[in-house]
Amino acid sequence: MRYGSVTVSLGFVGMAALVLLFDRSGLLPFAVLAVLTHELGHVAVIYAMGGRVEGFHLGLAGLAIHYEGRQIGYLGEIGIALAGSLANFALAYIGSVWGGIASSESLFLLAGVNMGAGIFNLLPVYQLDGGRAVYCLLVLVLDGELAFRLVCVVSLAVILGLLGLGVWLLLWSGWNFTLLLVALWLLFGYCKNFGDAVKCARRTGSS
C-alpha cells in the first residue's frame, strides 16, 4: 500500500495489529514516540548533509528511509546511521531530567524506552544502524567485499547470541519471550533483506 511517499507492507499492518491487540503494558505510545524521534534524527542529518528524503517503507524488517545523497560519502553515512540513536539518547536525557523535577513516572518511562531503543539500534547487526555504521567504517580501511563479509559474520553471530539468550530467558522466567521474539525478528530481516549476506557469511566461515 502506498500513501504518498510512504509504502506499507501487509506484513507490517498485521504485526502492528497484533501489537495493538496484545499490548497490556502501556508502552506502545512511548515506543511510537521513540521510533519517531529516532527517524527524525536520521532525517535531520540527511538534510543537514545535503541529502533529500525520497520516501519511507514500513515492512516486517523495520522502517527504511530512502534518500538521495550521492555526495554524502561514507563518513556522512556513519553520521546519518548514528543520528537516530543520538536523538533517542537526547530525549532520554530530557525525560530523565524532567522526570526528576516533576517526579513523573511517565517521563522516566519515556527516558527508559528511548535509551533502550538507542542502544538496540547500535547493535552491530547489518540491518540496524550499528551494523551500517560499522560497515561504512570498515570500507574506509578495507576492501569493500571483505568489509561486507566481516559485517555479515558479526551480524549473524550477534543474532545467534541473542537467540540463545532469548531461549535462556524464556526457560528461566517461564514466560518472558520478548528477547526471543526480537532475535527472531532480526533473523527474519537478515534472511529476507540480505539473502546474499547469508551466503557471504557461509563462504567466509568455510574459507
C-alpha positions, 0 to 999 in steps of 0.5 A: 500500500502506498500513501504518498511517499510512504509504502506499507507492507501487509506484513507490517499492518498485521504485526502492528495489529497484533501489537495493538491487540496484545499490548497490556503494558502501556508502552506502545505510545512511548515506543511510537514516540521513540521510533519517531524521534529516532527517524527524525534524527536520521532525517535531520542529518540527511538534510543537514548533509545535503541529502533529500528524503525520497520516501519511507517503507514500513515492512516486517524488517523495520522502517527504511528511509530512502534518500538521495545523497550521492555526495554524502560519502561514507563518513556522512553515512556513519553520521546519518546511521548514528543520528537516530540513536543520538536523538533517542539518547537526547530525549532520554536525557530530557525525560530523565531530567524532567522526570526528576523535577516533576517526579513523573513516572511517565517521563522516566518511562519515556527516558527508559524506552528511548535509551533502550531503543538507542542502544538496540539500534547500535547493535552491530547487526547489518540491518540496524544502524550499528551494523551500517555504521560499522560497515561504512567504517570498515570500507574506509580501511578495507576492501569493500567485499571483505568489509561486507563479509566481516559485517555479515559474520558479526551480524549473524553471530550477534543474532545467534547470541541473542537467540540463545539468550532469548531461549535462556530467558524464556526457560528461566522466567517461564514466560518472558519471550520478548528477547526471543521474539526480537532475535527472531525478528532480526533473523527474519530481516537478515534472511529476507533483506540480505539473502546474499549476506547469508551466503557471504557469511557461509563462504567466509566461515568455510574459507 
